Amino acid sequence: MPLGDEKRLERRKRILNAAREFVGRVGYDNVTMKGLAEAAGVTAPTLYNTFGSKDELLYEAVLEHYEELLEEAGPAVGVRGLDRVIAMLTSTAETVTREPNYVRTLMDSFRSRPGGRRLGRALRLEGLQALVEAVEEMRSDGELQEWVDPTVLATLISGVRRGVTIDWAGGRIALDDLTDMMICSACVMLAGATTGEAAERCRQIAEERQGRLSMQPSAPVATVGSEAT
């Protein structure tokens, strides 16, 4: 790769990383291109020339980060089938636990901004496609019952992931319970769709995760810069 191209890629990655951190600190609506430029160590014209607008920059920053998370829980690291499903759910939950401000401001933008809704749809499609691939692997590995449609099952698992995250944001699930609740809920569902050792493993995981839950609600999660309602 030519040195100039390598430098441009490094600068782009630095900008996207800075954008994600900046959104988590100040909230989507408080982000400005000037502030982003200062955080990334570049000029505002550089941001406009590279991405065109704040919405496009943040779209790229969030989507690329999500794709990296999916890759960390995929075939490239030797994870497949049921293990891949659990790894993806764990990755999602750990992102929320590690970066709650970042996640909550994204969720708020999904509801309130056209650009945010577009991003939300893109993230759901990316995540669903990865889940479909993982469930197809489960079928190939003989982990699924014959009647199960992989796309339907993947869609249901995606709904669990989204629903548990929304319940956390609404204060119905404590942050400390989020990972266990997400994996327990998915494994309860998977126990009825899998067979043999996979079914037994799902039951064991669900029972173990259920035993860890405190079932204590948390305060509703406020968007950065606002009060909880």
GIBELUR-V529478 format. One record per helix or strand of 3 or more residues. SS is the DSSP state (alpha for helix, beta for strand). FROM is the first residue (numbers start at 0). TO is the last residue. If there is no record, write none. Layout:
ss={SS:SS}
from={FROM:FROM}
to={TO:TO}
This chain:
ss={alpha:alpha:alpha:alpha:alpha:alpha:alpha:alpha:alpha:alpha:alpha:alpha}
from={2:27:32:43:53:74:80:99:113:149:174:195}
to={25:29:39:50:71:76:97:111:139:168:190:211}
